[in-house]
Amino acid sequence: MTGEKTLRRILQEEDSDTFMKTLSPDTHPDVERFHIELLRKASISHKMQMAVSLVKTTRQLSYQATL
């Protein structure tokens, strides 16, 4: 069974209403499952901080690419 199929099976068993597609095919399914669990448990404020950080980084990289 491939890593993606294993992850799908695990996620479907844990929560049949929620399905997340494999984020990175070269990441071990157990590591990816752990990462997804951390994201699910994160508070709203922490998720917002991560989103703001992502936007800020994207803007900085975009600006650097235009120089």
C-alpha positions, 0 to 999 in steps of 0.5 A: 500500500502506498503512503498516500493510500495509507494516509487516506485510510488513516484519515478516513478511519479517524474522521470520515467527515474530514478528508485531507489530500496528501500534502507532500508525496515524499513525506512519510504518512506518519509524519504527515498525519502528525503535522495535520493533527498539530494543525487541527489542534492549533488555536484560531489565533495561532492559525491566524498568526501562521496565515499572516506570516505566510502572507508577509513572507510571500510579499517579501519574496515577491518584492525580492524577485522584482529587484 
